[in-house]
Amino acid sequence: MVKLEEVSLDHVEEEYTDSDSSSVYSSDDEDDVDNIESILDRVWALQDVIPAKTRKAISDKCSTVYGWGKSSANFFGNSAWVLTTSALLLVLPLMIELEHEQGLVEYERMQQQSNQMLAQPNGQKKQASGIVPPGF
């Protein structure tokens, strides 16, 4: 428990003179390092202010939220792993096969066009559409 002690005004005035009060706000590193109180120190000091029952309740709620967050992260990570590996094992070979099939269809279409060009007599060839060089 914290013990409170009343300090008289005379005692405070004796410790802080005019020369000392200006040094309180100086930028000397030695003085600043001694007087800096970290956030952790302030939170730690709150344990005397907040009752133990309330601290326990806050701690339990934070632990519960942390547990739910950890479980959710694990679940979503495992789900992402399952979906990714399933896609690689099932969908990727299918896409490769579809691309191969499309290439075969294109190859057959080109073969039919070349067979038609060879089967037509020379006089019946269609002139290519578009720009024709002079003399043809």
C-alpha positions in Angstrom: 0.0 0.0 0.0 1.1 3.5 -0.7 2.0 5.7 2.3 1.1 9.3 1.9 3.1 12.0 3.7 2.2 15.6 3.9 5.0 18.0 3.0 5.0 21.5 4.4 5.3 24.5 2.1 8.3 25.8 3.9 10.2 22.5 3.2 9.4 22.7 -0.5 10.5 26.3 -0.8 13.8 25.5 0.8 14.6 22.7 -1.7 13.7 24.7 -4.8 15.3 28.1 -5.1 15.2 30.3 -8.1 18.4 28.9 -9.6 17.1 25.3 -9.2 13.7 26.0 -10.8 15.4 27.2 -14.0 17.5 24.0 -14.0 14.3 21.8 -13.8 13.5 22.9 -17.3 17.0 22.7 -18.7 18.0 20.3 -21.4 20.8 18.6 -19.5 20.8 14.9 -20.3 21.7 13.9 -16.7 18.8 15.6 -15.1 16.3 14.4 -17.8 17.3 10.7 -17.5 16.7 10.7 -13.8 13.3 12.2 -14.0 11.9 10.2 -17.0 9.1 7.9 -16.0 8.3 5.3 -18.6 4.8 4.3 -19.6 5.5 0.8 -18.2 6.3 2.4 -14.8 3.1 4.3 -14.9 1.0 1.2 -15.8 2.8 -0.8 -13.1 2.0 1.9 -10.5 -1.7 1.5 -11.4 -1.8 -1.9 -9.7 -2.1 -0.1 -6.4 -5.0 2.0 -7.7 -7.1 -0.8 -9.4 -8.4 -3.5 -7.0 -7.1 -7.1 -7.5 -10.6 -8.4 -8.5 -10.9 -5.8 -11.3 -7.3 -6.5 -12.5 -8.2 -10.3 -12.6 -11.3 -9.6 -14.6 -9.4 -7.4 -17.1 -6.7 -10.0 -17.3 -9.2 -12.8 -18.0 -10.9 -10.8 -20.7 -7.6 -10.0 -22.4 -6.6 -13.6 -22.2 -9.9 -14.7 -23.8 -9.6 -12.2 -26.6 -6.0 -13.3 -27.2 -7.1 -16.9 -27.3 -9.9 -16.3 -29.8 -7.5 -14.2 -32.0 -4.9 -16.9 -31.9 -7.4 -19.7 -32.7 -8.9 -17.6 -35.6 -5.5 -16.9 -37.0 -4.6 -20.6 -36.9 -7.9 -21.5 -38.5 -7.6 -19.0 -41.4 -4.0 -20.0 -41.9 -4.8 -23.6 -42.2 -7.8 -22.9 -44.5 -5.6 -20.8 -46.8 -3.1 -23.6 -46.9 -5.8 -26.2 -47.8 -7.3 -24.0 -50.5 -4.0 -23.1 -52.0 -2.7 -26.7 -52.2 -6.1 -27.9 -53.5 -6.0 -25.3 -56.3 -2.5 -26.3 -57.2 -3.2 -30.0 -57.3 -6.7 -29.9 -59.0 -7.0 -26.7 -61.0 -3.5 -26.2 -62.3 -3.4 -29.5 -64.3 -6.8 -28.8 -65.6 -5.7 -25.4 -66.9 -2.6 -26.8 -68.5 -4.7 -29.5 -70.3 -7.2 -26.9 -71.5 -4.4 -24.8 -72.9 -2.9 -27.8 -74.6 -6.3 -28.7 -76.1 -6.7 -25.1 -77.4 -3.3 -25.4 -79.1 -4.4 -28.6 -80.8 -7.6 -27.0 -82.0 -5.6 -24.1 -83.4 -3.1 -26.4 -85.1 -6.0 -28.4 -86.7 -7.6 -25.2 -88.0 -4.3 -24.1 -89.5 -3.8 -27.5 -91.2 -7.3 -27.3 -92.7 -6.6 -23.8 -94.1 -3.3 -25.0 -95.7 -5.0 -28.0 -97.2 -7.7 -25.8 -98.7 -5.0 -23.5 -100.2 -3.2 -26.5 -101.7 -6.4 -28.0 -103.1 -7.5 -24.9 -105.0 -6.2 -24.4 -108.5 -3.8 -21.5 -109.1 -6.3 -19.4 -111.0 -9.0 -19.6 -108.4 -6.9 -18.4 -105.5 -8.4 -15.6 -103.6 -6.4 -12.4 -103.5 -5.4 -11.5 -100.0 -7.4 -8.7 -98.6 -5.6 -5.6 -97.3 -2.6 -3.8 -98.9 -1.3 -5.4 -102.1 2.1 -4.4 -103.3 2.3 -2.8 -106.9 2.8 -5.3 -109.7 0.7 -8.1 -108.2 
